[in-house]
């Protein structure tokens, strides 16, 4: 029996929710950034110049999470939303994954920076402990919140139709395209990057995140921590070598967990965790 068939109807989020999820996620993000691209003078005059810390930029970043909250609530009410948010409290996972997150991720950036040749040449980017705390806080409350949408809702829906590897690649392609307007807008971090290299990296990251999500029984907490590690301001600038190393890691994970990645058996397909039996 497919796992989703045993979930009470009041806790089901149907696959057809995937379309409105995309419409809301792209509509908010592309709408905001598109207006700044097409009408930069007017938007700057009314709302101020867009930067990575502008409230409208945060709203654009939060679009996938907003879409997930709307759709979960519309399908299952506030009780379902509460259970969905409970995924942010799931922490049980194998020690290998914790070693990867805590030790492996810093090593990827340190190794990439060493290959690039700037590991010991660039000064520490923060002049004070307060500035460091602000940067860490912004990194923690920005990108990781996306995971409520990408991994919390979109990935389980896709894994009802596709094996985890293909679901991860499809979601990675969508995720990469979702970022595209940021590459066309000056003042954003992405405007300084190569979109092709970024897109390849996002595919690899999505594959890794898919394996982590399934291995942790659908933990948004660990998915969010992985996302935070990708933008941790303490880590050295390792572009593009960190991307190359992440592609190597993704390839290794597919080989290491090929049975899980190529079969839907064991994949998390429930958006809202099922209630515990009485």
C-alpha positions in Angstrom: 0.0 0.0 0.0 1.3 3.4 -0.9 2.1 5.4 2.3 -0.2 8.3 1.5 -3.3 6.1 1.3 -3.3 5.5 5.1 -3.3 9.2 6.0 -6.7 10.5 7.2 -8.3 12.8 4.6 -8.3 15.7 7.0 -4.5 15.6 6.9 -4.0 15.0 3.2 -2.5 17.6 0.9 -3.4 16.5 -2.6 -0.8 16.4 -5.4 -2.8 19.1 -7.3 -1.6 21.6 -4.7 1.8 21.5 -6.4 0.5 23.9 -9.1 -0.8 26.6 -6.8 2.4 26.2 -4.8 4.5 27.1 -7.9 2.1 30.0 -8.8 2.3 31.5 -5.3 6.1 30.9 -5.0 7.0 32.3 -8.4 4.3 35.0 -8.3 5.5 36.6 -5.1 9.2 36.3 -5.8 9.3 37.1 -9.5 6.6 39.8 -9.0 8.7 41.7 -6.5 12.0 41.3 -8.3 10.4 41.8 -11.7 9.1 45.2 -10.7 12.5 46.2 -9.5 14.0 45.0 -12.8 11.3 46.7 -15.1 10.7 49.8 -13.0 13.8 50.4 -11.0 13.5 54.2 -10.5 9.8 54.0 -9.5 10.3 51.1 -7.1 13.4 52.7 -5.6 11.6 55.9 -5.1 8.6 54.3 -3.4 10.2 51.4 -1.5 13.9 52.2 -1.5 16.7 50.4 -3.2 16.5 46.6 -3.0 19.3 44.9 -1.1 19.6 41.5 0.4 18.3 42.9 3.7 15.3 44.8 2.3 11.9 43.7 3.7 10.6 43.1 0.2 13.6 40.8 -0.5 12.8 38.8 2.6 9.2 38.6 1.4 10.4 37.2 -2.0 12.7 34.7 -0.2 9.8 33.6 2.1 7.5 33.0 -0.9 7.8 29.2 -0.9 7.2 29.0 2.8 4.2 31.4 2.5 2.8 29.2 -0.3 3.2 26.1 1.9 1.5 27.6 4.9 -1.4 28.8 2.7 -1.9 25.4 1.1 -1.5 23.3 4.2 -4.0 25.5 6.1 -6.5 25.4 3.2 -6.3 21.6 3.0 -6.1 20.7 6.7 -6.9 23.8 8.8 -4.8 25.1 11.6 -4.5 21.7 13.2 -2.8 20.5 10.0 -0.6 23.5 9.9 0.5 22.9 13.5 1.4 19.3 12.7 3.2 20.5 9.5 5.3 23.0 11.6 6.2 20.2 13.8 8.5 19.0 11.1 10.8 21.8 12.2 11.3 19.9 15.5 12.3 16.6 14.0 16.0 15.9 14.7 16.6 12.2 14.6 19.0 11.1 11.9 22.0 9.0 11.5 25.4 10.1 12.9 26.8 10.1 9.4 24.4 12.9 8.4 25.3 14.9 11.5 29.0 14.4 10.7 28.4 15.7 7.2 26.4 18.8 8.4 28.8 19.7 11.3 32.2 18.6 9.9 31.7 17.9 6.2 30.1 21.2 5.2 32.8 23.4 6.7 35.5 21.2 5.1 33.8 21.7 1.7 34.1 25.5 2.0 37.6 25.3 3.5 38.8 22.9 0.8 37.2 24.9 -2.0 38.8 28.1 -0.7 42.2 26.3 -0.5 41.9 25.2 -4.1 40.9 28.7 -5.1 43.9 30.1 -3.3 42.3 32.6 -0.9 42.0 30.6 2.3 44.8 32.4 4.1 44.9 35.6 2.1 41.4 37.2 2.7 40.8 38.9 6.1 38.0 37.9 8.4 35.0 39.8 6.9 33.6 41.0 10.3 35.1 43.9 12.3 33.2 43.1 15.5 31.5 40.2 17.3 28.2 42.2 17.0 28.5 42.4 13.2 29.2 38.6 13.1 26.1 37.9 15.2 23.9 40.1 12.9 25.2 38.3 9.8 24.6 34.9 11.4 21.1 35.8 12.4 20.2 37.1 9.0 21.6 34.0 7.4 19.5 31.8 9.8 16.2 33.6 9.2 16.5 34.1 5.4 17.3 31.1 3.1 16.5 28.3 5.6 12.9 29.4 5.8 12.5 28.5 2.2 12.7 24.8 3.3 9.1 24.8 4.6 8.1 25.2 0.9 10.8 23.3 -1.1 11.4 20.3 1.1 8.3 20.6 3.4 5.7 20.6 0.7 7.0 20.3 -2.8 9.4 17.4 -2.3 6.9 15.0 -0.6 4.4 15.8 -3.4 6.9 15.1 -6.1 8.0 11.9 -4.4 4.5 10.5 -4.9 5.2 10.4 -8.6 8.9 10.1 -8.9 11.8 8.3 -7.2 13.8 10.6 -4.8 16.6 11.1 -7.3 14.3 12.4 -10.0 12.1 14.3 -7.6 15.3 16.0 -6.2 16.5 16.9 -9.7 13.1 18.2 -10.8 12.8 20.3 -7.6 16.4 21.5 -8.0 15.6 22.7 -11.6 12.5 24.6 -10.3 14.5 26.0 -7.4 17.2 27.2 -9.6 14.9 28.9 -12.1 13.1 30.5 -9.1 16.3 32.3 -8.3 16.8 33.7 -11.8 15.5 37.2 -11.3 18.1 37.8 -8.5 20.8 37.3 -11.1 19.3 40.1 -13.3 19.1 42.6 -10.5 22.0 44.7 -9.3 22.5 44.9 -5.6 21.8 41.2 -4.9 24.5 38.7 -4.0 23.5 36.5 -7.0 24.2 39.3 -9.5 27.9 38.6 -9.1 27.6 34.9 -9.7 27.5 32.7 -12.9 23.9 31.4 -13.3 25.1 28.2 -15.1 27.4 27.3 -12.2 24.8 28.2 -9.7 22.1 26.1 -11.4 24.4 23.1 -11.5 25.2 23.6 -7.8 21.5 23.8 -7.0 20.8 20.5 -8.7 23.5 18.9 -6.6 22.3 20.6 -3.4 18.7 19.5 -4.1 19.8 15.8 -4.5 21.7 16.0 -1.2 18.8 17.7 0.6 16.4 15.1 -0.7 18.5 12.2 0.7 18.8 14.1 4.0 15.1 14.8 4.2 14.1 11.2 3.6 16.8 9.9 6.0 15.5 12.2 8.8 11.8 11.2 8.3 11.0 14.6 6.8 12.9 16.9 9.1 12.7 20.6 8.0 15.0 21.4 10.9 17.9 19.5 9.3 17.0 20.7 5.8 17.1 24.2 7.1 20.4 23.7 8.9 21.9 22.4 5.6 20.6 25.4 3.8 22.1 27.7 6.5 25.4 25.9 6.1 25.4 26.8 2.4 25.2 30.5 3.3 27.1 30.6 6.6 28.9 33.9 6.6 31.8 32.5 8.6 32.8 30.1 5.9 35.4 31.4 3.4 34.4 32.3 -0.2 35.1 29.2 -2.2 33.2 29.9 -5.4 33.1 28.0 -7.7 35.0 25.2 -6.1 32.5 24.6 -3.4 30.0 24.0 -6.1 32.3 21.4 -7.7 32.8 19.7 -4.4 29.0 19.6 -3.7 28.5 17.9 -7.1 31.0 15.3 -6.0 29.2 14.8 -2.7 25.8 14.5 -4.5 27.3 11.9 -6.9 28.7 9.9 -3.9 25.4 10.0 -2.1 23.5 8.7 -5.1 26.0 5.9 -5.4 26.0 5.2 -1.6 22.2 5.3 -1.2 21.3 4.2 -4.7 18.6 1.8 -3.5 16.9 4.6 -1.6 17.4 7.2 -4.2 16.1 5.1 -7.1 13.1 3.6 -5.3 10.0 5.3 -3.9 9.9 2.9 -1.1 10.8 4.7 2.1 10.5 8.2 0.6 8.6 10.7 2.6 5.4 11.5 0.7 3.3 13.1 3.5 3.3 16.8 3.7 1.6 16.7 7.1 3.0 14.0 9.5 0.3 11.5 10.2 -1.3 11.6 13.7 -0.1 9.0 16.1 -2.5 6.2 16.7 -4.6 6.4 19.8 
